[in-house]
Amino acid sequence: MNLTPNFKPEHIVETIEQLAQQGLEVIAQAEQGEDWDSVITITDDFECELGRVTSVNSHLNAVMFDDDFNAEYEKTLPIITNFYSDISSNKALYTAYKNLKNTQLNKQQQYILQESIDGFELSGVGLEGEQSKRFKAIKERLSLLSNQFSKNSLKATNEWSKVVKLDELKGYGDTELAKIKTDKGYELSLQIPVYMDVMTYLDNRQLREEVYRAYVSRASEVGITSNEYDNQAIMDEILSLRQEMASILGFDNYAQLSIESKMVESVDQVLDFLMNLVDKSKHQAQTELDELSQFAGITLQPWDLGFYSEKLKEKKFGFKKSDLTPYFPEQKVLEGLFSTIENLYQVTLEQIDEPTYHPDVRVLNISSKDELIGKIYLDLYARKDKRGGAWMADYQPLTKDNKPIAFVVCNLNSPSNDRPALFEFDEIVTIFHEFGHALHHVLTKVKYACAAGISGVPWDGVELPSQYMEFFCYEREVIKQMSEHIESKESLPDALYEKLIASKNFQSAMGMLRQCEFSLWDLRTHIDTKNTYGVLEEVRKDTALMPAISENRFLNTFGHVFSGGYAAGYFSYKWAEVLAADAYYYVQENGGIGSAASLDFLHSILETGGSQDFMVSYEAFRGKKPQIDALLQANGIVN
């Protein structure tokens, strides 16, 4: 399971071409198959082989971006897209799958088979002639546009920087200064750890405004730097092509097509769910904003919110975010995370010495009773050649011959000046979140690749394990395990812990409105694709408490929707958060970490993957359907 050869792929176009050709031969065999192994197993096995190569290529393109490599990578995208289009539109293979309904199958196989048949139908297997050709062309074009959107976002982010003097950085402590110290002096950038420090700590309002305007106008026609990487035309074309794709399949809009493969029943159900959250949150959110405005004593602008929120939080709760940071050095945080996972799921995590694609990357073995379960490649730090954000990607699923392997990627602070990386608490929450995804992938017991781990799980269920993990960050024993002051070596004191917990839901209603805004815009822009910023303006009439500046183009770098898997599915975060809160409170009421209830979550949710209806899995764990009240409780939103 040494991945080193794959991390330096040579002749990737030739490799993908050869695999695609080999894949067509496998599919030709599967078309003639008459039982599970001769149809689904051989198809799955080949897709695993192809997936390992394509996963490494896309991963490298995201975490070690290089123009020369990207040029070759882009050439593979149409090959891969066309290959999968050929499979999903293959009527003979579709017929072979349908014929399996007449064979002896176990319950898992029956469910997987029906999901596969539904997938064929949503992928255009019933299309003929020109419609089939056009559908395939749309998929190919969308794969290229998605990559270009991501590339533009990265380059636009890297384009802006500014060297400043120490006396311009009032409000910064040693930790914040260490992040931006360079040979030139102190250099601000739009990398997320640096940007967030500017918005949170920098006294200099004029400089905060300058950085904010540069950040929110990235990759747009009004960008503070050049508009060479303007993503607007790409966004418009992506939305138009998605609408056309949905129309070809007989849907009114792309939102309907997206919802078809989710847990939820309809677009209207999701819109009602989100507007219910808006209605329940808006009064409290307005109260939170009024309190902040009164405290600041000025007419608030967007670049003031983080700064004055941090000051108000400090006044209300008697601490500031930077008071916590020295208690959370990287290695101690990871020890606490690993210990929590081990106690939750009766597994062992161990860092091993193995060559990887970058010196920053750790390799972790996950074992149970001395038997290897799988691996995680952990890539924590922000780099200039690395796509922003945090994510988990699956490299290899569990099969009868292979252990599951996942990539966990973040953009966090790195070590500097002989000091270890010190993590802010929000960053720790991010690490726990992404490990939740990775555990969902790695701890599966399903040996059918198309339903192992996160495969086959509806998008609005995928976020459950990740958001569930976030809750454990705040438990006292977990924080004791992952905190150790960089100098005194003491764990986080009780007094500071109590302040952290008291402040957990500070301005949570404002945050709820913001997430609902993203989700409502995402759905509505995939219903009416004419003017995506016009759609946002309409949504903001219900969700926004203060106006945006005219050059705000944050959609132009909204990778979740335009280059990720969340198109008309961003609501999944909120939908799954209901499940996660409901699950966590249930486990707490029944013994917490290490209890039978926490192991029930492992067995019913993580291990079953996409091998049965996800709500059936949830009800098997919980005994009933989740309630929205758990989400409101978790966010401290009182009606």
ZIWO-V295671 format. One record per residue. N is the residue number from 0. SS is DSSP state (alpha for helix, beta for strand, coil for the rest). PSI is psi in whole degrees, -180 to 180 (999 if undefined). D_CENTER is the distance of its C-alpha to the mean C-alpha in Angstrom with 2 decimals. Layout:
N:SS:PSI:D_CENTER  N:SS:PSI:D_CENTER
This chain:
0:coil:24:25.60  1:coil:120:25.94  2:coil:0:23.44  3:alpha:-47:25.28  4:alpha:-33:27.04  5:alpha:-22:23.87  6:alpha:-7:22.37  7:alpha:65:25.28  8:coil:133:25.57  9:coil:149:28.82  10:coil:48:29.94  11:alpha:-32:26.50  12:alpha:-47:27.85  13:alpha:-42:30.79  14:alpha:-46:28.75  15:alpha:-40:26.50  16:alpha:-44:29.68  17:alpha:-43:31.41  18:alpha:-40:28.64  19:alpha:-42:28.43  20:alpha:-43:32.20  21:alpha:-40:32.15  22:alpha:-39:29.60  23:alpha:-34:31.96  24:alpha:-39:34.69  25:alpha:-43:32.68  26:alpha:-39:31.94  27:alpha:-38:35.65  28:alpha:-45:36.40  29:alpha:-32:33.97  30:alpha:-31:35.65  31:coil:-3:38.83  32:coil:157:37.36  33:coil:-2:38.65  34:coil:177:36.70  35:alpha:-51:33.19  36:alpha:-40:33.43  37:alpha:-9:35.03  38:alpha:-63:32.52  39:alpha:-44:29.08  40:alpha:-46:29.28  41:alpha:-33:30.39  42:alpha:-47:27.80  43:alpha:-46:24.99  44:alpha:-42:26.48  45:alpha:-43:26.61  46:alpha:-30:23.07  47:alpha:-44:22.00  48:alpha:-47:24.20  49:alpha:-41:22.94  50:alpha:-36:19.26  51:alpha:-43:19.92  52:alpha:-48:21.34  53:alpha:-33:18.92  54:alpha:-43:15.91  55:alpha:-43:17.75  56:alpha:-48:18.69  57:alpha:-35:15.34  58:alpha:-49:14.03  59:alpha:-39:17.13  60:alpha:-28:16.89  61:alpha:-34:13.57  62:alpha:-13:14.71  63:coil:59:18.48  64:coil:134:19.06  65:coil:131:22.72  66:alpha:-41:24.59  67:alpha:-45:26.82  68:alpha:-42:24.18  69:alpha:-37:22.12  70:alpha:-41:25.38  71:alpha:-40:25.78  72:alpha:-43:22.17  73:alpha:-33:22.56  74:alpha:-26:25.71  75:alpha:-22:23.93  76:alpha:-47:21.57  77:alpha:-34:24.46  78:alpha:-48:25.83  79:alpha:-47:22.72  80:alpha:-44:22.19  81:alpha:-37:25.90  82:alpha:-49:26.01  83:alpha:-31:23.48  84:alpha:-41:25.26  85:alpha:-40:28.48  86:alpha:-50:27.29  87:alpha:-19:25.91  88:coil:9:29.13  89:coil:105:31.45  90:alpha:-35:33.87  91:alpha:-41:35.68  92:alpha:-42:32.56  93:alpha:-43:31.61  94:alpha:-40:35.16  95:alpha:-41:34.96  96:alpha:-47:31.90  97:alpha:-35:33.80  98:alpha:-25:36.87  99:alpha:-17:35.11  100:alpha:-19:35.24  101:alpha:9:38.90  102:coil:171:38.44  103:coil:113:38.11  104:coil:149:34.46  105:coil:176:32.97  106:alpha:-42:30.70  107:alpha:-47:27.44  108:alpha:-40:28.80  109:alpha:-44:29.93  110:alpha:-47:26.53  111:alpha:-42:24.77  112:alpha:-46:27.58  113:alpha:-39:27.34  114:alpha:-38:23.60  115:alpha:-42:24.43  116:alpha:-44:27.29  117:alpha:-39:25.24  118:alpha:-42:22.75  119:alpha:-47:25.79  120:alpha:-36:26.99  121:alpha:-12:23.79  122:coil:9:23.82  123:coil:24:27.35  124:coil:-25:29.62  125:coil:0:32.24  126:coil:152:32.51  127:coil:158:35.67  128:alpha:-128:37.12  129:alpha:-36:35.88  130:alpha:-42:33.06  131:alpha:-44:31.68  132:alpha:-43:32.05  133:alpha:-42:30.41  134:alpha:-43:27.39  135:alpha:-42:26.97  136:alpha:-38:27.47  137:alpha:-46:24.77  138:alpha:-44:22.16  139:alpha:-46:23.37  140:alpha:-41:23.34  141:alpha:-36:19.80  142:alpha:-38:18.54  143:alpha:-42:20.56  144:alpha:-39:19.59  145:alpha:-45:15.83  146:alpha:-40:16.64  147:alpha:-39:19.09  148:alpha:-47:16.81  149:alpha:-42:14.45  150:alpha:-44:17.68  151:alpha:-41:19.26  152:alpha:-44:16.50  153:alpha:-47:16.75  154:alpha:-37:20.53  155:alpha:-36:20.93  156:alpha:-42:19.05  157:alpha:-15:21.31  158:alpha:-29:24.37  159:coil:134:25.11  160:beta:162:26.51  161:beta:125:29.45  162:beta:129:31.79  163:beta:164:33.16  164:coil:158:35.90  165:alpha:-38:35.59  166:alpha:-8:37.49  167:alpha:-2:34.80  168:coil:33:32.24  169:coil:137:33.83  170:coil:-20:31.48  171:coil:142:29.73  172:coil:-176:30.33  173:alpha:-38:30.64  174:alpha:-45:26.97  175:alpha:-39:25.87  176:alpha:-38:28.77  177:alpha:-31:28.01  178:alpha:-29:24.65  179:alpha:6:26.50  180:beta:124:29.84  181:beta:179:30.80  182:coil:-25:34.13  183:coil:-16:34.48  184:beta:-133:34.05  185:beta:120:31.06  186:beta:117:28.52  187:beta:149:25.92  188:beta:-178:23.01  189:coil:10:19.90  190:coil:139:17.60  191:alpha:-39:15.37  192:alpha:-36:17.24  193:alpha:-46:20.48  194:alpha:-45:19.74  195:alpha:-35:18.77  196:alpha:-43:22.03  197:alpha:-49:24.02  198:alpha:-26:22.88  199:alpha:-39:23.47  200:alpha:-21:26.60  201:coil:119:28.53  202:coil:-32:31.85  203:coil:99:32.61  204:alpha:-38:31.69  205:alpha:-41:32.68  206:alpha:-37:30.44  207:alpha:-45:27.49  208:alpha:-43:28.18  209:alpha:-45:28.45  210:alpha:-41:25.10  211:alpha:-47:23.43  212:alpha:-38:25.11  213:alpha:-39:24.11  214:alpha:-49:20.42  215:alpha:-10:20.21  216:coil:9:22.43  217:coil:149:20.63  218:coil:40:20.88  219:coil:174:23.34  220:coil:-14:27.08  221:coil:17:27.67  222:coil:141:25.84  223:coil:-32:27.86  224:coil:-146:28.04  225:coil:164:28.71  226:coil:26:27.26  227:coil:-28:27.23  228:coil:30:23.48  229:coil:123:23.55  230:coil:0:20.82  231:alpha:-47:22.63  232:alpha:-36:24.55  233:alpha:-44:21.56  234:alpha:-46:19.73  235:alpha:-42:23.00  236:alpha:-40:23.51  237:alpha:-48:20.08  238:alpha:-41:20.74  239:alpha:-43:24.29  240:alpha:-38:23.55  241:alpha:-41:21.12  242:alpha:-43:23.94  243:alpha:-42:26.47  244:alpha:-46:24.58  245:alpha:-41:24.46  246:alpha:-42:28.14  247:alpha:-35:29.20  248:coil:0:27.83  249:coil:12:29.70  250:coil:154:27.06  251:coil:-31:27.80  252:coil:170:24.42  253:alpha:-29:20.97  254:alpha:-42:19.61  255:alpha:-43:22.08  256:alpha:-43:21.06  257:alpha:-45:17.36  258:alpha:-26:18.47  259:coil:-31:20.81  260:coil:14:18.30  261:coil:173:16.62  262:coil:-37:18.16  263:coil:162:19.51  264:coil:-29:22.91  265:coil:163:23.06  266:alpha:-43:21.79  267:alpha:-37:24.44  268:alpha:-42:23.25  269:alpha:-43:19.81  270:alpha:-42:21.59  271:alpha:-42:23.99  272:alpha:-47:21.36  273:alpha:-42:19.72  274:alpha:-30:23.20  275:alpha:-43:24.31  276:alpha:-40:21.68  277:alpha:-48:22.84  278:alpha:-40:26.43  279:alpha:-19:26.00  280:alpha:-22:24.22  281:alpha:-43:26.13  282:alpha:-46:29.34  283:alpha:-38:27.78  284:alpha:-41:25.52  285:alpha:-39:28.71  286:alpha:-42:30.49  287:alpha:-43:27.83  288:alpha:-40:28.14  289:alpha:-42:31.94  290:alpha:-42:32.04  291:alpha:-42:30.08  292:alpha:-44:32.37  293:alpha:-41:35.44  294:alpha:-44:34.36  295:alpha:-35:33.62  296:coil:17:36.89  297:coil:168:35.76  298:coil:111:34.31  299:coil:139:30.61  300:coil:164:28.63  301:alpha:-33:24.85  302:alpha:-1:25.30  303:alpha:-20:27.17  304:alpha:-52:24.71  305:alpha:-41:22.81  306:alpha:-53:26.15  307:alpha:-28:28.27  308:alpha:-42:25.70  309:alpha:-40:25.74  310:alpha:-42:29.55  311:alpha:-41:29.90  312:alpha:-42:27.70  313:alpha:-42:29.91  314:alpha:-43:32.99  315:alpha:-38:31.98  316:alpha:-5:30.68  317:coil:23:32.62  318:coil:163:29.96  319:coil:161:27.55  320:alpha:-40:24.09  321:alpha:-15:25.73  322:alpha:-30:28.05  323:alpha:-36:25.30  324:alpha:-44:23.96  325:coil:-17:27.05  326:coil:-6:26.55  327:beta:67:23.23  328:beta:150:23.88  329:alpha:-52:21.28  330:alpha:-38:23.31  331:alpha:-39:24.19  332:alpha:-45:20.65  333:alpha:-38:19.77  334:alpha:-44:23.02  335:alpha:-40:22.19  336:alpha:-49:18.75  337:alpha:-42:20.44  338:alpha:-41:23.34  339:alpha:-46:21.32  340:alpha:-43:19.66  341:alpha:-41:23.16  342:alpha:-33:24.79  343:alpha:-43:22.38  344:alpha:9:22.54  345:coil:50:25.71  346:coil:174:24.26  347:beta:133:24.80  348:beta:134:22.49  349:beta:129:24.38  350:beta:133:23.69  351:beta:159:25.77  352:coil:107:27.39  353:coil:137:26.25  354:coil:143:26.01  355:coil:-175:22.62  356:coil:-13:21.57  357:coil:144:21.57  358:coil:-25:23.53  359:coil:-19:20.58  360:coil:134:18.99  361:beta:151:19.89  362:beta:127:20.43  363:beta:131:20.33  364:beta:137:22.37  365:beta:125:21.77  366:beta:160:25.11  367:beta:122:27.02  368:coil:47:30.78  369:coil:10:30.91  370:beta:127:29.33  371:beta:128:26.27  372:beta:-46:23.34  373:beta:-173:20.76  374:beta:154:19.17  375:beta:130:16.12  376:beta:116:16.06  377:beta:117:14.81  378:beta:97:14.47  379:beta:-36:14.31  380:beta:151:16.13  381:coil:141:15.80  382:coil:157:18.07  383:coil:-28:19.54  384:coil:20:18.81  385:coil:132:15.09  386:coil:142:12.39  387:coil:167:11.01  388:coil:-169:7.78  389:coil:143:6.03  390:beta:164:4.49  391:beta:138:6.78  392:beta:140:9.18  393:beta:128:12.31  394:beta:-41:15.54  395:beta:130:18.05  396:coil:170:18.44  397:coil:128:21.25  398:coil:179:24.49  399:coil:-19:28.13  400:coil:-15:28.34  401:coil:148:25.03  402:coil:151:22.83  403:beta:145:19.02  404:beta:137:17.16  405:beta:153:13.53  406:beta:132:12.10  407:beta:122:10.18  408:beta:131:9.68  409:beta:173:10.01  410:beta:74:12.35  411:beta:177:14.80  412:coil:146:18.59  413:coil:164:20.72  414:coil:151:24.25  415:beta:144:27.06  416:coil:50:30.85  417:coil:15:31.27  418:beta:143:28.98  419:coil:162:25.91  420:coil:134:22.52  421:beta:127:22.48  422:coil:138:19.26  423:coil:158:18.99  424:alpha:-36:18.13  425:alpha:-35:14.98  426:alpha:-35:13.81  427:alpha:-42:14.91  428:alpha:-41:12.88  429:alpha:-44:9.69  430:alpha:-46:11.24  431:alpha:-41:12.13  432:alpha:-51:8.77  433:alpha:-31:7.46  434:alpha:-30:11.02  435:alpha:-44:10.88  436:alpha:-47:8.72  437:alpha:-40:11.18  438:alpha:-36:14.09  439:alpha:-39:13.41  440:alpha:-44:13.76  441:alpha:-33:16.61  442:coil:8:18.71  443:coil:151:19.34  444:coil:0:23.04  445:coil:125:22.83  446:coil:13:24.51  447:coil:113:23.98  448:alpha:-35:21.24  449:alpha:-6:20.28  450:alpha:12:19.55  451:coil:138:18.66  452:coil:-125:15.61  453:coil:-11:12.71  454:coil:132:15.02  455:coil:-5:16.74  456:coil:131:14.68  457:coil:147:14.28  458:alpha:-32:10.94  459:alpha:2:12.04  460:alpha:-22:12.74  461:alpha:-34:9.71  462:alpha:-7:8.31  463:alpha:-56:11.83  464:alpha:-33:12.05  465:alpha:-44:9.19  466:alpha:-31:10.76  467:alpha:-44:14.10  468:alpha:-32:13.83  469:alpha:-37:13.43  470:alpha:-32:16.90  471:alpha:-18:18.61  472:alpha:-31:18.06  473:alpha:-2:20.81  474:coil:141:23.39  475:alpha:-46:26.52  476:alpha:-36:27.00  477:alpha:-44:23.46  478:alpha:-35:23.92  479:alpha:-40:27.34  480:alpha:-29:26.01  481:alpha:13:23.45  482:coil:138:25.62  483:beta:111:28.56  484:coil:138:29.97  485:coil:-27:30.20  486:coil:-53:33.96  487:coil:-19:35.34  488:coil:11:33.16  489:coil:148:33.09  490:coil:169:30.16  491:coil:123:28.92  492:coil:155:32.07  493:alpha:-42:32.33  494:alpha:-43:33.15  495:alpha:-36:30.04  496:alpha:-46:27.90  497:alpha:-36:29.56  498:alpha:-40:28.85  499:alpha:-47:25.12  500:alpha:-41:25.09  501:alpha:-31:27.33  502:coil:0:25.00  503:coil:-41:21.76  504:coil:24:21.92  505:coil:123:23.49  506:coil:31:22.79  507:alpha:-31:20.33  508:alpha:-37:21.86  509:alpha:-41:21.25  510:alpha:-38:17.54  511:alpha:-44:17.65  512:alpha:-41:19.43  513:alpha:-45:16.98  514:alpha:-38:14.01  515:alpha:-35:16.58  516:alpha:-48:17.64  517:alpha:-45:14.38  518:alpha:-43:14.30  519:alpha:-43:18.03  520:alpha:-45:18.07  521:alpha:-48:15.51  522:alpha:-47:17.76  523:alpha:-32:20.96  524:alpha:-20:20.36  525:coil:3:19.90  526:coil:-45:23.15  527:coil:102:25.06  528:coil:9:23.97  529:coil:-46:27.01  530:coil:98:25.80  531:alpha:-33:22.20  532:alpha:-29:23.24  533:alpha:-40:26.08  534:alpha:-44:23.76  535:alpha:-41:21.82  536:alpha:-41:25.26  537:alpha:-44:26.22  538:alpha:-41:23.16  539:alpha:-17:23.80  540:alpha:-29:27.27  541:alpha:-27:25.87  542:alpha:-24:23.04  543:coil:137:24.10  544:coil:-12:26.56  545:coil:152:27.35  546:coil:152:27.56  547:coil:155:25.27  548:coil:155:27.11  549:coil:-30:28.30  550:coil:13:26.42  551:coil:118:22.93  552:coil:45:20.87  553:alpha:-25:17.31  554:alpha:-26:16.46  555:alpha:-11:17.62  556:alpha:22:14.55  557:coil:80:12.00  558:alpha:-30:9.96  559:alpha:-40:7.47  560:alpha:-36:10.88  561:alpha:-15:13.13  562:coil:13:11.58  563:coil:-160:8.40  564:coil:17:8.81  565:coil:15:8.87  566:coil:124:12.52  567:coil:30:14.58  568:coil:10:11.85  569:coil:-25:10.03  570:coil:-17:12.50  571:alpha:-32:10.70  572:alpha:-48:9.27  573:alpha:-41:12.98  574:alpha:-47:14.45  575:alpha:-26:12.74  576:alpha:-30:13.57  577:alpha:-48:17.13  578:alpha:-43:17.02  579:alpha:-44:15.53  580:alpha:-45:18.24  581:alpha:-43:20.86  582:alpha:-45:20.10  583:alpha:-47:20.19  584:alpha:-35:23.43  585:alpha:-45:24.95  586:alpha:-42:24.37  587:alpha:-41:25.77  588:alpha:-16:28.77  589:coil:32:29.42  590:coil:-15:29.46  591:coil:-153:26.00  592:coil:130:24.70  593:coil:-3:26.73  594:coil:170:28.27  595:alpha:-34:28.84  596:alpha:-40:26.32  597:alpha:-32:23.49  598:alpha:-29:24.65  599:alpha:-37:24.76  600:alpha:-42:21.00  601:alpha:-52:20.80  602:alpha:-40:23.37  603:alpha:-32:22.46  604:alpha:-60:18.65  605:alpha:-44:17.38  606:coil:-28:20.42  607:coil:-18:20.90  608:coil:-131:17.62  609:coil:30:18.38  610:coil:-4:22.11  611:coil:169:23.02  612:coil:131:22.14  613:alpha:-37:19.19  614:alpha:-30:21.19  615:alpha:-44:24.09  616:alpha:-44:22.10  617:alpha:-44:21.13  618:alpha:-30:24.75  619:alpha:-36:26.04  620:alpha:-48:24.23  621:alpha:-25:24.95  622:coil:-9:28.16  623:coil:172:27.24  624:coil:154:24.67  625:coil:159:22.45  626:coil:144:23.74  627:alpha:-24:22.25  628:alpha:-33:24.52  629:alpha:-39:22.30  630:alpha:-45:19.49  631:alpha:-42:22.21  632:alpha:-45:23.71  633:alpha:-29:20.55  634:coil:2:20.28  635:coil:31:24.03  636:coil:116:24.68  637:coil:131:28.31  638:coil:999:30.16
